[in-house]
Amino acid sequence: AQGGTIEDAIREGADRNGLGIIPVVVRHIIQDDDPGARARFFRDEISRAREKKAAAVASVEKRPGKTHSGGRFLPEALKELAGALIEHGCFKVGSFTLKSGAVSPFYLDLRKLISSPRLLAGAARAYLDLTRELKFDRLSAIPVASVPVVTAASLLSGVPLIYPRLPVKTHGSGAPIDGDYRPGERILLMDDLVTTGLSKKEALEVLRGEGLIVEDLVVLVERGKNARQELASLGVRLHAALTVDDLIDVLEEKPNIDPEKIAEIRSFLANV
């Protein structure tokens, strides 16, 4: 009714396997004289669009030196932000030993955002673009890495900011949360990145323990492939401006980038 098509939705939004999109066609089905036949029509349209998407991805991956993650459509503003993160050293390529002991061919260091006011503002705008359909009374950062960029988002939006004290302090006032709030308010949780959803559990427990409602998490970069399912188990929906695959796709377009290094990063991500 609004001019979109199943093929457009799958092509622009689905992953490499044609998954991740649920086209909403309820109106077309319930208003049809034969709802069952209409539903089957859309089922077949989705199947055809998925096959076409998969064929397009396979065609890209067969090109010499190309190992794209699936052709996710990235708005120009986010593509520019991804490029700026790379240029500023927030996404590094090399050999890095992680906390787990594993050696990674890349490293995300979003704490460097604070040294670039322009990049910090761009990240804050990317956060706020993800909040347009969400309902909340206050923003909450997760200390300490995300506090500066969430503060920037608070300044841009005019929405007040709080954050849990992690670990909870027993000295002074003993308040578990810094900032003003009232039980029953809806809180939009924000962090710089997410690798595992369970890493946000401590912050959720503190906020919910004070009677606050937390159902959404907004991050700048989604790093872990299992984070969405893990957060869902905690009753939280994940909204991410960028994924690591997005950063890799933008990095791959840079001059003098070794295709073998790109392939190494993609292989690493596929096996973690």
Disulfide bonds with the S-S distance in Angstrom:
none
